[in-house]
Amino acid sequence: MRLDKYLKVSRLIKRRTVANEACDGERVCVNGRQVKASYQVKVGDVIEITFGQRTLKVEVLQVSETASKSDAPAMYKELV
C-alpha cells in the first residue's frame, strides 16, 4: 500500500492530500530516510512524521486497505 494511503487509512493524518503534501515537504521518514508518497509500506517499517516541533514515531503492525475508526489504532504501535 502507498505511504500516503496508509497514513490516511490508519488515521495518522486526516486526509490523503495532506499526507501527500507532508511527504513532498520532506516531513515523513521511513526507516530513517526521506521517502515519497508512492513508497510501498510493509509490516515492520518505522514511520516518523514531523508536525512542527513534535515528531511522531510509529511501527507498522498491519497493512489493510480499509479500517474503521476503532480498528485504525491497531494498524500501528507508537514508539518513544
C-alpha positions, -999 to 999 in steps of 0.1 A, spaced: 0 0 0 12 35 -8 25 56 21 0 84 17 -29 60 17 -16 42 47 -13 74 67 -49 82 58 -64 47 65 -45 44 98 -57 80 106 -23 92 114 -31 121 90 -66 131 83 -66 134 45 -47 118 18 -38 151 1 -24 163 34 -3 131 37 9 136 1 19 172 9 38 160 41 57 135 20 65 162 -6 76 186 21 101 160 35 83 157 68 79 119 66 108 94 70 105 56 68 133 36 84 154 67 88 153 81 52 131 106 34 106 89 11 80 99 -15 42 93 -11 45 63 -35 67 43 -11 52 8 -5 46 4 32 54 -30 47 48 -46 82 78 -37 104 85 -3 88 92 26 112 75 58 101 85 92 115 62 122 109 72 158 119 43 181 129 60 214 136 81 209 168 65 175 175 77 142 160 55 111 159 73 77 155 53 46 148 59 10 138 37 -6 112 19 -36 126 -7 -42 99 -14 -31 64 -51 -31 54 -70 -13 26 -97 -1 49 -101 3 86 -129 16 108 -122 43 133 -120 18 162 -97 -5 142 -72 21 129 -50 23 161 -44 -14 158 -25 -8 125 5 8 142 23 10 176 37 43 189 74 43 197 91 66 222 
